[in-house]
Amino acid sequence: MTAPQAVLPAVDPAVRPAVQPVTEPVRRIAQIPGGAAAVGPFSQAVAANGFVFTAGQIPAVSGLEDQPDTFEDQVRQTIINLRSVLEAAGSSLEHVVKVNGYLTDPSQLEAYNRVYSEFFGAAKPARTTVCVGLWGVALEIECVAVVARATAPDAP
């Protein structure tokens, strides 16, 4: 028995919308003023086509050696860092559509969810959370957000 085949309607090329070229320049945000420096050769965020794509943010305050003591405070600091990156790119936590969270221990999930809810509450973006090995940190969070205003501020 073969699976039924999908029948796609014929599309008249004269009616098909043309692919529009990207009109906004891609903006790469290498460093957030006042934030911890990136720990590698990457941008902290890239804004393109009305979206902001962040690099993974960690609980560093001024650097890897400067992190909060408790896991819950590390989650708070990580989300504060994420918020700073989003704001520098012209967005905010309220405009996040997708979050990827990386934890180093499955037992951290309950505390992670508790603090995460303090920041995202009713917004509830789509989310994936996995347990992985990380270098020198207990968690990392990255996200995709919609640019909140038509013209985002210039970033360094």
C-alpha positions as CSV (number, residue, x, y, z in Angstrom):
1,M,0.0,0.0,0.0
2,T,1.4,3.4,-1.0
3,A,0.9,6.6,0.9
4,P,-1.4,9.1,-0.7
5,Q,0.4,11.8,-2.6
6,A,-0.3,15.4,-2.0
7,V,-1.7,17.3,-4.9
8,L,-0.5,20.8,-5.1
9,P,-2.6,23.4,-7.1
10,A,-1.0,24.8,-10.2
11,V,0.4,28.3,-9.7
12,D,0.2,30.8,-12.5
13,P,3.7,32.4,-12.6
14,A,2.1,35.8,-13.5
15,V,0.2,35.6,-10.2
16,R,3.0,34.2,-8.0
17,P,4.5,37.0,-5.8
18,A,8.0,37.9,-6.6
19,V,10.7,37.3,-3.9
20,Q,11.5,40.7,-2.4
21,P,15.1,41.6,-1.8
22,V,16.2,42.4,1.7
23,T,16.0,46.1,2.2
24,E,17.2,46.4,5.7
25,P,21.0,46.0,6.3
26,V,22.1,43.2,8.6
27,R,23.3,44.7,11.9
28,R,25.8,42.8,13.9
29,I,26.1,43.8,17.6
30,A,29.6,42.7,18.7
31,Q,29.6,44.2,22.2
32,I,26.9,45.6,24.6
33,P,28.1,48.8,26.4
34,G,28.6,48.0,30.0
35,G,28.2,44.2,29.5
36,A,30.6,41.3,29.8
37,A,32.7,40.8,26.7
38,A,31.8,38.0,24.4
39,V,34.0,34.9,25.2
40,G,34.6,34.1,21.5
41,P,34.7,35.4,18.0
42,F,31.0,36.1,17.5
43,S,28.4,38.8,17.6
44,Q,26.2,39.0,20.7
45,A,23.2,39.6,18.4
46,V,22.4,40.0,14.8
47,A,19.4,41.9,13.6
48,A,18.0,41.0,10.2
49,N,14.6,41.3,8.4
50,G,12.8,42.5,11.5
51,F,14.2,39.8,13.8
52,V,17.0,39.7,16.4
53,F,19.0,36.5,16.8
54,T,21.0,36.4,20.0
55,A,24.1,34.5,20.8
56,G,23.9,32.4,24.0
57,Q,24.0,34.6,27.1
58,I,25.6,33.4,30.3
59,P,25.4,34.5,33.9
60,A,28.6,36.6,33.7
61,V,28.4,40.0,35.3
62,S,31.7,41.5,34.1
63,G,33.4,38.2,33.0
64,L,33.5,34.5,33.5
65,E,35.0,34.9,37.0
66,D,32.2,37.2,38.1
67,Q,29.0,35.2,38.4
68,P,26.2,35.1,41.0
69,D,26.6,32.4,43.7
70,T,23.2,30.7,43.5
71,F,21.8,29.0,40.4
72,E,18.6,31.0,40.6
73,D,20.6,34.3,40.7
74,Q,22.6,32.9,37.7
75,V,19.4,32.4,35.8
76,R,18.3,36.0,36.7
77,Q,21.7,37.4,35.6
78,T,21.6,35.4,32.3
79,I,18.1,36.8,31.5
80,I,19.2,40.3,32.5
81,N,22.1,39.9,30.0
82,L,19.7,38.6,27.4
83,R,17.4,41.6,28.0
84,S,20.4,44.0,27.5
85,V,21.4,42.4,24.2
86,L,17.8,42.6,23.0
87,E,17.4,46.2,24.0
88,A,20.7,47.1,22.2
89,A,19.2,45.5,19.1
90,G,15.9,47.4,19.3
91,S,13.8,44.6,20.9
92,S,12.8,43.4,24.4
93,L,11.9,40.3,26.3
94,E,8.2,41.0,25.5
95,H,9.0,40.5,21.8
96,V,10.8,37.2,22.2
97,V,9.2,34.4,20.0
98,K,11.7,31.5,20.7
99,V,14.0,30.6,23.5
100,N,16.7,27.9,23.6
101,G,17.9,27.1,27.1
102,Y,20.9,25.0,28.0
103,L,21.3,23.6,31.5
104,T,24.2,21.5,32.9
105,D,22.1,19.4,35.3
106,P,18.5,18.1,34.8
107,S,17.8,18.9,38.5
108,Q,18.1,22.6,37.6
109,L,14.9,22.6,35.6
110,E,12.5,23.5,38.4
111,A,14.5,26.5,39.6
112,Y,15.1,27.5,36.0
113,N,11.3,27.5,35.3
114,R,10.6,29.5,38.4
115,V,13.0,32.3,37.6
116,Y,12.2,32.2,33.8
117,S,8.5,32.8,34.7
118,E,9.5,35.9,36.6
119,F,10.7,37.4,33.4
120,F,8.5,35.9,30.7
121,G,5.3,35.3,32.7
122,A,2.3,35.5,30.4
123,A,4.4,36.1,27.2
124,K,5.4,32.5,27.0
125,P,7.6,32.3,23.9
126,A,8.1,28.9,22.3
127,R,11.0,27.2,24.2
128,T,13.4,24.3,24.0
129,T,15.5,23.4,27.1
130,V,18.2,20.8,27.0
131,C,20.9,19.5,29.3
132,V,24.4,19.8,28.0
133,G,28.0,20.3,29.1
134,L,29.1,23.9,29.1
135,W,32.4,25.7,29.7
136,G,32.6,27.4,33.1
137,V,28.9,28.2,33.5
138,A,25.8,26.4,34.7
139,L,23.5,27.6,31.9
140,E,23.2,29.5,28.7
141,I,20.1,31.1,27.0
142,E,19.7,32.3,23.4
143,C,16.6,33.6,21.7
144,V,14.9,35.0,18.6
145,A,12.8,38.2,19.0
146,V,10.9,40.6,16.8
147,V,12.5,44.1,16.5
148,A,10.2,46.2,18.6
149,R,10.4,49.5,16.7
150,A,10.9,50.5,13.2
151,T,14.3,51.9,13.6
152,A,16.6,50.3,16.2
153,P,19.4,52.3,17.7
154,D,22.9,52.0,16.2
155,A,25.1,49.6,18.1
156,P,28.8,49.3,18.3
